[in-house]
Amino acid sequence: MVNDLIIVKASISMKKTEDGGRKTGFLSGYRPNHVFEMPVNSSPLKTYIGDIQFEGQELFYPGETKIVTVRFLRQSAVEKYICVGQKWFINEGARTIGFGEVLEILSSEDEPD
């Protein structure tokens, strides 16, 4: 259902492998952890679910930057972060592998089925 998603256009930059990024590229539909606030000390990460969609090439490689669509599962906790200019961390577990920035909100309101 579309109204269960918040859809944004974003710029995503993946870290190079030698800088702590992934060793391999990923396909469109990849669903990493999205982190909007890094905890102080050793508090647990608060992560949100969202997949990264892109066209034009098969894989998104470490070290690349692309304009993509990110589809977040609608949760009240994540909605407060979704605004143009918002930056966030892209993680696999506790490891930051990239960064994102919201460029445009494509769909954020409840829509009829």
trRosetta pair geometry for C-beta under 8 A, 3 or more apart (Angstrom, degrees):
i j d omega theta_ij theta_ji phi_ij phi_ji
1 4 4.5 83 78 -2 98 109
1 5 7.7 173 96 -6 60 89
1 113 6.5 -47 -136 -109 111 96
2 5 6.0 -74 -164 39 42 106
2 7 7.9 -42 -160 -20 86 128
2 107 6.4 -65 174 162 105 155
2 111 5.6 -21 97 55 116 130
3 74 7.2 -25 151 -15 53 158
3 109 7.9 -43 -128 117 90 45
3 110 4.7 51 -156 -146 123 61
3 111 4.7 -154 -74 41 101 70
3 112 7.8 81 -48 -32 141 7
3 113 7.2 -85 9 -71 125 68
4 73 6.7 -24 153 -149 88 69
4 74 5.3 -139 -172 21 40 113
5 71 4.8 -21 -162 -170 130 97
5 72 6.6 135 -161 69 68 46
5 73 6.7 -55 -106 -107 62 33
5 74 6.0 -118 -77 -33 9 92
5 107 6.8 44 98 96 92 118
6 71 7.5 151 72 -159 44 48
6 72 4.5 -17 59 62 97 104
6 73 8.0 6 17 89 84 12
6 74 5.5 120 -30 -90 88 76
6 78 7.0 -163 29 112 143 115
6 79 6.7 171 -67 -102 152 72
6 82 5.3 -80 159 -98 146 169
6 105 7.5 -46 -178 -149 92 99
6 107 6.9 -167 -149 96 37 69
6 108 4.9 34 -138 -116 91 76
7 69 6.3 -5 -170 -173 97 105
7 70 7.4 165 -151 84 49 46
7 71 5.1 -12 -103 -106 80 76
7 72 7.7 -165 -75 24 33 69
7 105 7.7 109 84 -171 55 57
7 106 4.4 -59 109 72 100 109
7 107 4.1 34 38 43 109 98
7 108 7.5 -136 39 -60 58 61
8 69 7.2 158 82 -154 40 58
8 70 5.3 -14 62 59 91 93
8 72 7.4 23 5 -3 105 106
8 82 6.4 -151 -58 -152 135 105
8 102 5.0 -56 -178 -133 145 96
8 103 7.4 135 167 43 94 63
8 104 6.6 161 -162 84 70 48
8 105 5.4 -40 -106 -110 86 52
8 106 6.1 175 -107 9 23 88
8 108 7.9 39 -68 -66 85 105
9 67 6.6 8 179 -179 96 97
9 68 7.6 167 -154 86 55 33
9 69 6.1 -38 -99 -98 57 65
9 102 7.7 92 73 -163 52 59
9 103 4.8 -64 105 69 92 105
9 104 4.1 14 43 52 114 98
9 105 8.0 -119 20 -57 76 13
9 106 5.8 100 -28 -45 85 110
10 67 7.4 170 88 -152 34 55
10 68 5.9 -27 66 65 82 80
10 69 7.5 116 20 -124 83 18
10 70 5.0 5 13 -2 134 118
10 100 4.9 10 167 -171 137 107
10 101 6.1 158 -160 75 85 41
10 102 5.4 -47 -99 -102 93 40
10 103 5.7 168 -108 4 30 89
11 65 6.4 10 -180 -178 94 102
11 66 7.5 176 -149 90 55 32
11 67 5.8 -33 -95 -96 66 65
11 68 7.9 122 -116 19 19 77
11 100 6.9 155 81 -154 50 56
11 101 4.9 -5 54 54 97 98
11 103 5.8 91 -21 -48 86 118
12 52 6.4 32 -61 -137 168 133
12 60 7.5 9 98 -174 129 147
12 65 6.8 177 90 -149 46 57
12 66 5.7 -12 58 60 92 78
12 67 8.0 146 16 -107 76 17
12 68 5.2 -10 6 20 123 126
12 70 7.5 127 -61 -59 122 117
12 90 6.9 45 -150 -36 105 151
12 98 6.0 32 180 154 89 135
12 99 7.4 167 -152 86 52 44
12 100 4.9 -17 -102 -101 75 86
13 64 7.6 -154 -141 107 52 39
13 65 4.3 -14 -100 -101 80 95
13 98 5.8 179 93 -160 49 90
13 99 5.1 -5 58 56 97 90
13 100 7.7 -176 22 -79 66 39
14 21 5.6 96 160 -149 84 137
14 22 6.9 -39 -176 23 124 104
14 60 6.5 132 -22 144 143 100
14 61 7.2 -171 72 108 143 35
14 62 5.2 -117 129 -126 118 43
14 63 6.4 -31 89 9 90 23
14 64 5.7 22 38 53 108 68
14 65 7.5 -164 16 -77 65 47
14 90 7.5 -61 -103 74 70 140
14 97 6.3 -11 -151 145 83 85
14 98 4.1 -45 -109 -92 52 124
15 19 4.6 -125 -180 92 104 110
15 20 5.6 -20 132 73 150 76
15 21 3.3 -174 89 -64 83 105
15 22 7.9 126 67 7 83 62
15 62 6.5 -28 93 -157 50 93
15 63 7.4 -7 147 -71 24 48
15 96 7.1 89 -21 122 142 80
15 97 5.6 -131 32 -170 107 42
15 98 5.7 -141 -8 -79 75 55
15 99 7.9 84 -49 -11 85 85
16 19 4.5 79 59 12 85 106
16 21 5.4 158 82 20 15 130
16 62 5.4 97 -138 148 33 102
16 63 4.1 45 -92 -79 80 96
17 21 5.2 -81 -78 71 33 90
17 22 6.7 -62 -96 91 79 38
17 23 5.4 72 -127 -110 122 49
17 62 4.8 87 -45 114 75 163
17 63 7.5 -47 -5 -34 70 102
18 21 8.0 1 33 31 37 91
20 95 6.6 -151 171 -170 104 105
20 96 7.0 42 120 75 128 73
20 97 7.2 -135 124 -104 79 55
21 62 4.2 141 116 -142 133 113
21 63 7.0 -172 52 -43 162 61
21 97 4.9 95 -138 -157 63 76
21 98 6.7 63 -123 -59 106 78
22 25 7.4 130 101 -87 132 20
22 26 7.0 10 112 -34 176 104
22 62 5.1 -156 64 -71 78 111
22 92 7.2 95 -82 -16 94 144
22 97 5.3 49 -35 -158 83 134
23 62 7.2 -22 -116 -25 8 146
24 59 7.9 -76 162 -163 80 140
24 62 7.6 101 71 -19 7 107
25 59 3.3 78 120 165 141 120
25 60 5.6 161 -164 72 97 37
25 61 4.0 -50 -86 -89 111 59
25 62 6.9 -126 -80 -11 61 65
26 30 4.0 44 150 -79 134 148
26 52 7.7 73 102 68 126 125
26 59 6.5 129 55 -152 20 82
26 60 5.6 -26 59 55 76 93
27 30 6.1 144 67 -49 56 91
27 58 6.9 -42 -114 169 80 70
27 59 6.4 -52 -79 -102 52 66
27 60 7.9 162 -95 12 6 86
28 52 7.1 -119 -141 110 53 71
28 53 5.2 51 -169 -144 102 51
28 54 5.0 -144 -99 46 103 64
28 55 7.1 32 -83 -69 153 46
28 60 7.7 104 -69 -21 59 110
29 51 5.5 -17 -158 -177 41 132
29 52 7.5 -49 18 68 7 57
29 53 6.5 46 -65 -95 50 73
30 51 6.5 148 76 -155 35 78
30 52 5.1 -16 65 48 90 104
30 60 7.4 -109 11 42 142 123
31 49 6.6 5 -174 -161 113 81
31 50 7.0 175 -142 89 77 29
31 51 4.4 -44 -86 -94 85 81
31 52 7.6 -175 -82 8 38 73
32 52 7.3 14 15 -12 96 118
32 90 5.1 63 95 -177 145 91
32 91 6.2 161 164 69 109 39
32 92 5.8 -74 -138 -73 104 68
32 97 6.9 -123 -139 51 153 123
32 98 7.7 105 62 41 168 111
33 45 7.2 64 151 128 144 138
33 47 3.8 -40 -164 -153 111 138
33 48 7.4 111 -167 45 63 40
33 49 8.0 -45 -118 -89 53 47
33 90 7.4 139 76 -165 55 47
33 91 4.3 -37 73 73 107 96
33 92 6.9 152 18 -96 98 23
33 93 7.3 144 6 -36 140 12
34 47 6.4 121 55 -164 44 73
34 48 4.6 -46 70 65 102 90
34 49 7.5 -148 20 -48 103 3
34 50 5.1 14 -17 31 141 117
34 70 7.7 100 -88 -177 145 138
34 72 7.0 -73 42 -106 158 107
34 78 7.8 60 90 -131 124 124
34 88 5.6 31 -176 139 90 142
34 89 7.5 146 -163 79 46 54
34 90 6.3 -23 -105 -106 63 63
34 91 7.6 176 -84 23 15 84
34 100 7.3 -33 -133 29 105 141
35 38 6.6 66 144 -79 125 63
35 45 5.5 -55 -113 -167 127 114
35 46 7.0 123 -134 74 77 57
35 47 5.6 -45 -77 -102 79 72
35 48 7.7 164 -78 15 33 81
35 88 6.2 162 77 -177 45 94
35 89 4.2 -24 67 67 103 105
35 90 7.7 -172 22 -79 83 16
35 91 5.3 42 -11 -8 122 126
35 96 7.6 -91 44 -98 134 93
36 46 7.6 -44 43 90 84 103
36 48 7.1 26 -15 2 105 126
36 78 7.5 151 -19 -133 140 70
36 81 4.3 -69 -128 -127 160 153
36 86 7.3 -20 -136 175 110 117
36 88 4.8 -48 -98 -113 61 111
36 89 7.7 -160 -73 24 19 78
37 46 6.6 19 57 48 97 113
38 45 7.7 -33 -132 -114 52 89
38 89 6.6 68 -67 -10 98 148
39 42 7.4 16 112 151 125 11
39 43 3.5 -138 -175 72 138 103
39 44 6.7 110 -36 70 162 22
39 45 6.2 -128 -8 -88 115 48
39 46 7.6 118 -58 -3 103 82
40 43 6.4 43 58 9 53 120
45 91 6.9 -66 -175 61 163 171
45 94 6.2 180 -19 -112 135 71
46 77 7.5 -117 172 163 128 134
47 91 6.7 -102 -110 59 122 124
48 72 6.1 6 144 -149 121 113
48 73 7.3 -157 178 49 85 88
48 75 6.8 -151 -136 42 104 130
48 77 7.2 -165 -93 101 112 102
48 78 4.4 102 -132 -93 149 126
48 81 7.9 -159 -10 45 159 143
49 72 6.9 125 89 -154 56 62
49 73 4.5 21 79 8 109 120
50 70 5.1 37 156 173 126 98
50 71 5.9 174 -157 84 79 41
50 72 3.8 -33 -91 -93 117 64
50 73 6.8 -135 -75 1 62 66
51 70 7.2 177 85 -150 37 58
51 71 5.3 -6 52 53 84 97
52 60 7.3 -60 124 18 134 162
52 68 5.3 12 -169 149 90 150
52 69 7.6 142 -161 79 45 50
52 70 5.6 -21 -101 -101 63 79
53 68 6.2 151 72 -179 47 93
53 69 4.3 -23 65 68 105 100
53 70 7.4 -179 20 -83 78 29
53 71 6.6 43 -10 -10 118 106
54 57 7.7 -15 124 50 115 74
54 60 6.1 91 40 -64 151 121
54 66 5.7 20 -126 139 147 146
54 68 4.4 -58 -75 -116 100 98
54 69 7.2 174 -73 24 52 73
57 60 7.6 125 84 -72 107 54
60 64 5.9 -141 -171 74 70 134
60 66 6.0 -95 -127 7 113 145
60 68 7.7 -2 -95 -77 149 139
61 64 5.0 90 64 -14 75 123
62 97 7.8 -85 -112 -175 95 97
67 103 7.0 -22 -138 10 101 159
69 106 7.0 -20 -134 7 104 155
70 100 6.7 40 -46 -156 156 153
72 75 7.8 -96 152 19 103 87
72 78 5.5 -152 165 141 139 149
72 82 7.0 -142 37 -80 150 129
73 78 7.5 102 76 26 66 152
74 78 7.6 -147 -148 63 29 114
74 79 7.1 35 -156 -68 73 104
75 78 4.8 75 62 11 93 101
75 79 7.0 -153 86 -21 46 86
76 79 5.6 -47 -145 19 35 120
76 80 7.7 40 163 -24 60 94
77 80 7.2 -57 -175 18 29 105
78 81 5.8 -63 -168 36 53 111
78 82 6.7 51 143 -33 80 105
79 82 5.8 -57 -150 23 39 113
79 108 7.6 121 -138 -169 91 107
81 86 5.6 124 169 -165 73 150
81 88 7.0 64 166 -74 134 126
82 86 6.5 -120 -127 27 22 157
82 102 6.5 137 -154 -97 60 158
82 105 6.4 94 157 -106 104 117
82 108 6.2 174 121 -119 139 132
83 86 5.1 107 58 -36 69 114
83 102 6.5 135 86 78 29 149
83 105 7.5 -35 -124 -50 31 126
84 102 5.5 -128 -116 114 33 103
84 103 6.8 12 -139 175 86 18
84 104 6.5 19 -103 -93 106 34
84 105 6.7 -99 -55 -19 83 90
85 101 7.0 -26 -154 -172 27 99
85 102 6.5 -29 28 69 25 90
86 101 7.0 166 85 -151 43 56
86 102 4.6 31 48 15 90 120
87 99 6.6 -2 -173 180 100 105
87 100 6.9 163 -154 88 54 51
87 101 4.8 -20 -99 -97 75 83
87 102 7.9 -129 -68 9 35 73
88 99 7.1 164 86 -158 41 62
88 100 5.1 -12 60 60 88 97
88 101 7.8 168 18 -80 66 39
89 96 4.9 -65 -168 -124 118 112
89 98 7.7 138 -168 85 52 46
89 99 6.1 -37 -111 -106 47 68
89 100 7.9 -142 -55 20 3 82
90 96 7.0 96 68 -158 48 68
90 97 5.7 -70 104 68 91 80
90 98 3.9 -12 56 70 125 91
90 99 6.4 -137 7 -66 92 17
90 100 5.8 90 -47 -23 107 102
91 94 6.7 -42 -170 -159 132 10
91 95 6.1 143 -155 76 82 43
91 96 5.4 -50 -93 -96 82 49
91 97 6.4 127 -126 10 28 85
92 95 5.4 -18 64 66 79 101
92 97 5.4 40 -2 -20 98 134
96 99 7.7 28 179 -65 113 76
102 105 6.9 17 -179 -65 123 74
105 108 4.9 -21 177 -25 125 127
107 111 7.1 -42 -161 -25 113 131
